[in-house]
Amino acid sequence: MSKFKDPMPNFIKRVLDGRLITSKAVNLAVKRHQEDLKRTDWRWHYDPNLAGKAVKFMEILPEPKSGKPQPLAPFQKFIIGSIYGWVDKDDSNIRRFTDVFISMARKNGKSLLISGVILYEFLFGKNPANKRQLYTAANDRKQAGIVFGMVKDRLRALMRKDPGIKRMVKITRDELVNLDDGSTIRSFSRDTGLVDGYEPHVAVVDEYANAKTTDMIETLASGQVLLPSYLTFIISTAGFDMNVPMFQQNYPYAKKVLSGEETAERYFAFIAEQDNVQEVDDPNSWIKSNPLLDVDIVHDQITDYLTTKLSQARADGSLNAKLVKNFNIWRQATEDSYLDFDAWKDAELSEKPDIRGKRAWIGIDVGRTSDLFAITWLIPQEGWWWLDGYAFVASKGGIDNKIKTDRIDYLAAEQHGEGEISSLESGIIDNDR
């Protein structure tokens, strides 16, 4: 008989029978879980006892300000239950999910999830049994410090309630230490770096939408090679910059995993978002991006807050910011862009038209040492225009450095036939080409 209750059924049943409104992505996450339960052809199985144990711990964690336990919302139980319930059939200390991607609007219990995961692994992690390294990570030192401070505050509150945990934990300014097994919690950001010999058993990355490069994730991942059950936990609201790795890589990849377009059995994704901008006009749909609205005690408070903010935003012209942060919709930084992202994507064609013999307007932007030499053509069609281009890319100083600086994968662009990287030893643009 299970010691702990399965935390999943309530949320799953209401999503599947339509009583609980969710985004398409969350609905797919639930259906994926249900389909996976039927599988017998792989190494994983779902253990409701382990899922319930993790949820139970996080529900006894004191909230720092009140000192009282704070129950998890149904959607939080689904996330935590998924991460800790899916394990190896032969070794329950090996979690199925090693990479977790979660996106939702602000003020939906994100800190509760982050601190709960870190503290659970810090106190009760089993793989490895000793010297687990845990990191609260963010793009900059300040954000990483906020997350670390939250974890520290909740640990202190827990120590006041439990003498056993008080005995086993040492707290310093920059590090939390489990004296029983040598495990540590530290903060990490791109501008502070990591200590030598790091091996992040768990790294919770906060507000990844602010990261301009993949440096932080790559640095963390490079230390996890020999860990069978590491956990990289990315949690973030949408952003204004659509050239960042989260929007260009993580977000579309997560969508493909949920839809079944990509197979990644150790990747978990939960994306609570409005499925289109028009839904913002319907308060009943706000729960898609604000899943905490499923909690009765805060439902009216959140609804009133969103109603007020939306009304103010429409009056003062700041709607874009509210769509991003309060409804988790990716948008450009400016509302007066010539073309918005959705319109640009909708105009994309899978097959190029035949342009031989057609009139063309050609634009050339000359570059030589550190820029692009770009050529673009615009060709009138029947009622529309065809736009395409090609770029010659300078590689002076190394193409890897240019990729990081410009935040554009020129190697991939070259493979797709969209341009070519200079092969000259000097790295400057090859004018003969």
Sequence and secondary structure as in RCSB ss.txt:
>XXXX:A:sequence
MSKFKDPMPNFIKRVLDGRLITSKAVNLAVKRHQEDLKRTDWRWHYDPNLAGKAVKFMEILPEPKSGKPQPLAPF
QKFIIGSIYGWVDKDDSNIRRFTDVFISMARKNGKSLLISGVILYEFLFGKNPANKRQLYTAANDRKQAGIVFGM
VKDRLRALMRKDPGIKRMVKITRDELVNLDDGSTIRSFSRDTGLVDGYEPHVAVVDEYANAKTTDMIETLASGQV
LLPSYLTFIISTAGFDMNVPMFQQNYPYAKKVLSGEETAERYFAFIAEQDNVQEVDDPNSWIKSNPLLDVDIVHD
QITDYLTTKLSQARADGSLNAKLVKNFNIWRQATEDSYLDFDAWKDAELSEKPDIRGKRAWIGIDVGRTSDLFAI
TWLIPQEGWWWLDGYAFVASKGGIDNKIKTDRIDYLAAEQHGEGEISSLESGIIDNDR
>XXXX:A:secstr
  SS  SSHHHHHHHHTTSS   HHHHHHHHHHHHHHT  SSSEEE HHHHHHHHHHHHHSB TTT SB    HH
HHHHHHHHHHEEESS TTSBS SEEEEE  SSSSHHHHHHHHHHHHHHH  SSSS  EEEEEESSHHHHHHHHHH
HHHHHHHHHHH HHHHHHEEE SS EEETTT  EEEEEETTT   TT  EEEEEEE GGG SSSHHHHHHHHT T
T TT EEEEEE   S TTSHIIIIIHHHHHHHHHTSS  TTEEEEE   SSGGGGG GGGGGGT GGGGSHHHHH
HHHHHHHHHHHHHHHHT HHHHHHHTT     S TT SS HHHHHHT  SS    TT   EEEEE   SSSEEEE
EEEEE SSSEEEEEEEEE  TT HHHHHHHHT  HHHHHHTTSEEE  STT S  S  
